[in-house]
Amino acid sequence: MSHGGTAPKDCANACYVRLRMPDLDFGEAWDKMVQFYRERGEALLIGCSEARSDHGVWMIFNFQNLKNAEDFAERFGGEVIEF
């Protein structure tokens, strides 16, 4: 899913951040997340994953720039992960 920004040049070098999906939705935080992507020139690419151990649902956000991924994780309470 993409909502603006530039298309990723090389997904093999992508960085990922996971955030636990709230029970309802991200609310106003979603608008701030989209704005973050726009300000950093990133393409908004996300996925969804269900964790079997705690039955939680995680949103996976894709970044081309590690610094952007780290800043996003810090700002929105996520975790930088590797696949």
N, C-alpha and C positions, 0 to 999 in steps of 0.2 A: 504494500500500500504506500503510495507516495502522495505527499501534499506540498509540493513546492521544493525549492532548493535545487541543487544540481544533482544529476544522476551519479550514482557511485561509479568510480572508474575501475575499481578492482575489489570485488567482494572478498577476495582471499585475504586482503589486508585490513578488513573491516574490524572495528571494535564494537563490543556489545555491552549494553547496560540492561539489567533486569530490574523491574519494579513489581512488587506484589500488586495485583489488581484489586482495588477496593471492592467491597460488596456491591455497591451501586455503580459508580463510575468515578472518574477522576475529577468531575465537577469543573470548577474554575481553573484547577491546576492544568487541565488539558490545554486550555488556551495558552497558558504560560509555557507549556512544553512545546507547542507548535511555534510560538514566537521565538523560543530559544533556538530551534532549528533554523528558522528564517534568519535570525541575527547572525548565526554562525555559518550560513551558507551550506548547510547540510541538507541532504534529501531525507525526508521523513519516511523511513522504512521501518515497519514494526511487525512483530509476530506475536504469537500467543503460545504459551506452554503450560500444561497442567503438571504440577509436581505430585507424584504419587505418595510420597512420604507424609505430607501434611495436607494433601488435597487442596492446596492453594492454586490459584491461577496467576501466572506471571506474564507481564508484557515484556517483550524483548525489543529493545530499541537499537538500531544499527547506526554506527558512526564511522566516518572515514578518518577522523582525527582523534587520536587517543586523548589529547587535552580536552577536547569537547566532550568526549565520553566521561572523563573524570569529573569535569565541571557539572555535567548533567546529573551524574550519580550523586554528587554532593548536594546539589541544589534540591533534587526531588526525592532524596532518600533511597537511591538505588544502589546497585552493586555492579561494578565492571566485571564481566565474565569473559572467558575464552571458550571457544568450541573446539 
